[in-house]
């Protein structure tokens, strides 16, 4: 069967539309159906994760009205929150600071309320490595206190103090 | 490996046989998403900024060669015709997205093809390491080394709370996507696959088809990868994926064993029929070829079939993809039927010689 629209390609779908109780039927080929916007065949052109992400913003229960206005733009790359809503992609690294508050609920939805615990770049990782180290030692210290191993706990407490001093010093040096 | 070889030779390192759990796991991949500080992410950057990223990365070529003691090749995607870019997708060297848009896009590929760095894909840098079999740790070590070498020279976008900053919020934190390509014909045949996929998803992982996001599972090949990138260390992400994949592999092995024990005649017949069709067909579609190759691969692993055992099924799966076939033919543009004929011919030749 040929396509009702172009009358040259083979029709591969039968479309039944009911608008205001008026029923129309058409046989279309993939190209014409796509052109007429009858059906989306573009599974591979846009990844569904991003489509899904875009949708996520508009279906929250508690949406800050300011967020919807989306007027504020990033000074580095010019992205507005509306741009982000449309594309689901962030413009530049500064956007994460500019829209930090707005991104927060979204990030919580994707990753849960967590912060980075993985690799830290040497160059601009700042004092994070030491902070993470302190966190780990503190957990160990609590364990020692629970087990009443106070001698070990004291050693760790000193270690934490030293590390904290180190951050303080390196903070002044920067 | 020269550029010509990279495009013309069907074989790349990840297809090697004899790797850990290679009967079920085709390949393991690690991908790190990174961005240079101070330049907008590729989607938002202008041509000048994008070419700045390319030239900055090009300057790391020497460091990579010195530190890794291997030759890296710089490939300007703009200079490659679309067909050749698509061949690289079929060989899993670049992503479909990277092939689609070529201006100011590049790749750095290690000589042995285990590491490729996509420049200006969704992020400025996508460091990818592909290894045969279940080999996540080795793949991560390689990718991590490359990351260190690049970081030595360039400041990367990083935030103490959010980790490595990426264009898509789903990659924040470690920027790490670890994935494993698995061949699960017995779980599909015994109808257990949905149950397994659901269990895997509940453990925080995703399951997709052969060529990544939004593709279907042709030839019973699935990709399992981590979903979350923030709040876990690289080690934790890899450990979690590894232990889940190990279980999937065990289930597949049990299913294969059970299938063979319970329905020996049916399975033996199925495998030999698949082999017969591949060996003698004069025209075959890509879908059919992958489905039959899947049966033969399983039959070979179960010891049902020994003929054609010298064949590398991973390689055959790539050779019979449409763009690779087009690249191999002298014809300017193969029609659908010509492609089917060429595909059947290549499979026949491969099976006859092994």
Interface residues (C-beta under 8 A of the other chain):
Chain A: X43 X44 X47 X48 X49 X50 X53 X76 X77 X78 X79 X87 X88 X89 X90 X91 X92 X93 X96 X97 X103 X106 X107 X110 X111 X112 X114 X115 X116 X117 X118 X119 X120 X121 X122 X123 X124 X125 X126 X128 X131
Chain B: X35 X37 X38 X39 X40 X41 X43 X44 X96 X97 X122 X144 X147 X151 X152 X155 X156 X157 X158 X159 X160 X161 X162 X163 X164 X165 X166 X167 X168 X169 X170 X172 X173 X174 X176 X213 X214 X215 X228 X229 X230 X231 X232 X233 X234
